Amino acid sequence: MPNRQFGLSESLLGAFVLMFSHCSPVSAQSAEPIWPTKQWQTSTPEEQGMDSAALAKLVAFGATRSLDSLLLVRHGRIVLDAYYAPYTEDIPHAINSSTKAVVGTLTAMLYKDGLLDSLDHPVLDFFGDRSIANIDDRKKTITIQNLLDMTSGIEWDEGFEGGREQSLRDLGRSPDWVQFILDRPMAHTPGDTFYYNSGNPHLLSAIITKLTGLSAQDYANAKLFGPLGIASLAWRRDPQGLSTGGFGLALLPRDMAKIGYLYLRNGRWEDKQLLPPDWINKVSHAAVSMNATFDPGLRYSNFFWAMPDKHVYMAVGYHCQVIMVLPDPDVVAVMTARDFCPFAKMADLISTAVKSDTALPADPTSANLLADAISTISTEKRTDVGVTPDIAAAVSGKVYKFPENALDIKSLSLTFADPNPRYELELYTHNPANPSARLGGPIGLDGLYRKTKPSVSRVRAVKGRWLDQQTFSIDVQYLGAGEQRKWTLLFTDGRLNLRGKDRQGHEISIDGEVGG
């Protein structure tokens, strides 16, 4: 979904110094593109005509926007590779709605290879084996291009007009996602109105499978990820085993940059033209207005967002999972984050750091500023901890149960009276097949996060502290998921009041009681 939705190193200062100490001097732009299929080459910013001091300011700004990572490529070489603690570079990061851009890219490959005859092909032709509700003349005219441009006209609530993502919630509870999307009534004539709908790319994922006999992930492994050298990934599937089209893909930031670099190089990779140049041209000159739902200056096409006034286009996922392509300065930027970020400001800060098309003189002072900035954000800082009150022992190990709520918390237990403090959390899933999910792990009470071991649910980093004699706060980061939760717990007479924000940022208060 749009600006919306669902690796461990030493000090990055040392990594920064090591990375650049082995760089040989290079010109700002080579005659032939550099292909990072096996690995990215690295360079100092100055060797690629960029100012390290300006990038140091960009890194510091990222800390104010809850970034997890920030990576810049210029002229085919990485000039900035920063990871904000406790996130680390070896954890694949959920790219949320940037998954849509990958599904769009695979659709372009189907078209280029002749498996898809036309982008104007009616969508319902691919689902003739299904009985579909609410069919009318408008639904019959939905085309592949309508799906790609978010102009399908299908009625949908993604939460952008004061709603609560009801269509996404219903989709997640459905036993057949494709059927749920196809059955939706029509709200507009296809092609007339932009409306953001994560069901559109999921239909394309289903079409990819129908045309290739492969899941979108397996097709991508053969046609996209394989040629680009992308191997570390995870991709969620729907109840029928289809790769989710609207979200659900996780990639390493360096591999996200490869997708941007494919577009920057006009769809070419090494000696092969993977994407039709016309496809890239349509993306880079996106013309579909995103209307009042988003910034009126934004445009859309083929599951990419564009800022025409800045000549920038990008894949965008909830909480600033962004692959940004800046063709004029020959730059790809990748951002992952736990909160939203200002696209235009990020683009301006990146562009401002570009000073020349040729190499700049070495600047040790600026290089040190950048190294210090990266070291600062990559090193976890110990936060204040409160005094442990007597109530900690009384509530330790007790299980507090909650009725259904907007935070989806079913039960919570904290173990304080143990050398290794822990939490146990049960969540409502709203999935009839698996109505709840259990999570657990260590919790830091010394001002530092404690991490779970990597798993399919990625890495959770949790810490907590006492605010007063009855109030405890919890800080949970889902590393690689681009999510952070902060809860305040008030313990009173066998009851627990928990306060926190839901995914839309609304303050929620729920009451639980000690259960059996």
HELIX and SHEET records of a PDB file:
HELIX    1   1 LEU A   12  SER A   21  1                                  10    
HELIX    2   2 GLU A   46  GLN A   48  5                                   3    
HELIX    3   3 SER A   52  THR A   64  1                                  13    
HELIX    4   4 SER A   98  LYS A  112  1                                  15    
HELIX    5   5 VAL A  123  PHE A  127  5                                   5    
HELIX    6   6 ASP A  137  LYS A  140  1                                   4    
HELIX    7   7 ILE A  144  LEU A  148  1                                   5    
HELIX    8   8 GLN A  166  ARG A  173  1                                   8    
HELIX    9   9 TRP A  177  ASP A  183  1                                   7    
HELIX   10  10 GLY A  199  THR A  212  1                                  14    
HELIX   11  11 ALA A  216  ALA A  220  1                                   5    
HELIX   12  12 ASN A  221  PHE A  225  3                                   5    
HELIX   13  13 GLY A  226  LEU A  228  1                                   3    
HELIX   14  14 PRO A  253  LEU A  264  1                                  12    
HELIX   15  15 PRO A  277  SER A  284  1                                   8    
HELIX   16  16 ASN A  291  THR A  293  5                                   3    
HELIX   17  17 PRO A  308  LYS A  310  5                                   3    
HELIX   18  18 PHE A  343  ALA A  353  1                                  11    
HELIX   19  19 PRO A  364  SER A  378  1                                  15    
HELIX   20  20 ILE A  391  VAL A  395  1                                   5    
SHEET    1   A 9 GLN A  41  THR A  42  0                                        
SHEET    2   A 9 ARG A  77  TYR A  83  1                                        
SHEET    3   A 9 LEU A  67  ARG A  74 -1                                        
SHEET    4   A 9 VAL A 331  ALA A 337 -1                                        
SHEET    5   A 9 GLN A 321  LEU A 326 -1                                        
SHEET    6   A 9 VAL A 312  GLY A 317 -1                                        
SHEET    7   A 9 PHE A 304  MET A 307 -1                                        
SHEET    8   A 9 ARG A 299  SER A 301 -1                                        
SHEET    9   A 9 VAL A 288  SER A 289 -1                                        
SHEET    1   B 3 HIS A  93  ALA A  94  0                                        
SHEET    2   B 3 LEU A 249  LEU A 251 -1                                        
SHEET    3   B 3 LEU A 233  TRP A 235 -1                                        
SHEET    1   C 2 ARG A 268  TRP A 269  0                                        
SHEET    2   C 2 LYS A 272  GLN A 273 -1                                        
SHEET    1   D10 SER A 436  PRO A 442  0                                        
SHEET    2   D10 ARG A 422  TYR A 428 -1                                        
SHEET    3   D10 ILE A 409  THR A 415 -1                                        
SHEET    4   D10 VAL A 399  LYS A 401 -1                                        
SHEET    5   D10 GLU A 507  VAL A 514 -1                                        
SHEET    6   D10 ARG A 495  LYS A 501 -1                                        
SHEET    7   D10 GLU A 483  THR A 492 -1                                        
SHEET    8   D10 THR A 471  LEU A 479 -1                                        
SHEET    9   D10 VAL A 459  TRP A 466 -1                                        
SHEET   10   D10 ARG A 450  LYS A 451 -1                                        
END                                                                             
